[in-house]
């Protein structure tokens, strides 16, 4: 588990790991991650931004909505 993350970021990280979102071809949009994490969307978005800023996740722009996946799994 990554250190120095907020509680919500840890929860989102665990949800993404459990869902297998570890590569670009398995990425998922923020709404689906929000539903799985059972957090409000704003909190999920903040957690995703924190994970992205710290290098644990990556955001990839797509046609309708951006997708997210983990880049570090430790």
C-alpha positions as CSV (number, residue, x, y, z in Angstrom):
1,X,0.0,0.0,0.0
2,X,1.4,3.4,-0.9
3,X,2.3,5.6,2.0
4,X,1.4,9.3,2.5
5,X,-2.1,9.1,0.9
6,X,-5.3,10.4,2.4
7,X,-7.9,7.9,3.5
8,X,-10.0,8.5,0.3
9,X,-7.0,8.1,-2.0
10,X,-6.2,4.8,-0.2
11,X,-9.7,3.6,-0.7
12,X,-9.8,4.5,-4.4
13,X,-6.3,2.9,-4.8
14,X,-7.6,-0.4,-3.2
15,X,-10.8,-0.3,-5.4
16,X,-8.7,0.2,-8.6
17,X,-6.4,-2.6,-7.6
18,X,-9.3,-5.0,-6.8
19,X,-10.8,-4.1,-10.2
20,X,-7.5,-4.8,-12.0
21,X,-7.1,-1.3,-13.4
22,X,-3.4,-1.7,-13.9
23,X,-3.0,-0.9,-17.6
24,X,-4.3,1.4,-20.2
25,X,-6.4,-1.2,-21.9
26,X,-8.2,-1.9,-18.6
27,X,-8.8,1.7,-17.5
28,X,-12.2,2.9,-16.2
29,X,-13.9,6.3,-16.1
30,X,-14.3,8.3,-12.9
31,X,-18.0,7.6,-12.6
32,X,-17.5,3.8,-12.4
33,X,-14.7,4.2,-10.0
34,X,-16.9,6.5,-7.9
35,X,-19.7,3.8,-7.8
36,X,-17.2,1.1,-6.8
37,X,-15.6,3.2,-4.1
38,X,-19.0,4.3,-2.7
39,X,-17.7,7.9,-2.2
40,X,-19.1,11.2,-3.4
41,X,-17.9,12.1,-6.9
42,X,-16.0,15.2,-5.7
43,X,-14.1,13.1,-3.1
44,X,-13.3,10.4,-5.7
45,X,-12.0,13.1,-8.2
46,X,-9.8,14.6,-5.5
47,X,-8.5,11.1,-4.6
48,X,-7.8,10.4,-8.3
49,X,-6.0,13.7,-8.7
50,X,-3.9,12.9,-5.6
51,X,-3.0,9.5,-7.0
52,X,-2.1,11.1,-10.3
53,X,0.0,13.8,-8.7
54,X,2.0,11.3,-6.7
55,X,2.5,9.1,-9.7
56,X,0.3,6.1,-8.7
57,X,-2.3,6.7,-11.4
58,X,-2.6,8.1,-14.9
59,X,-5.4,9.9,-16.6
60,X,-6.0,9.3,-20.3
61,X,-8.3,11.5,-22.3
62,X,-10.9,9.7,-24.5
63,X,-13.8,10.7,-26.7
64,X,-16.5,11.0,-24.0
65,X,-14.8,10.7,-20.7
66,X,-11.3,10.3,-19.4
67,X,-10.1,6.9,-18.2
68,X,-7.9,6.2,-15.2
69,X,-5.6,3.3,-14.4
70,X,-2.8,2.6,-11.9
71,X,0.9,3.0,-12.9
72,X,2.4,1.9,-9.6
73,X,0.9,-1.0,-7.7
74,X,3.0,-0.9,-4.5
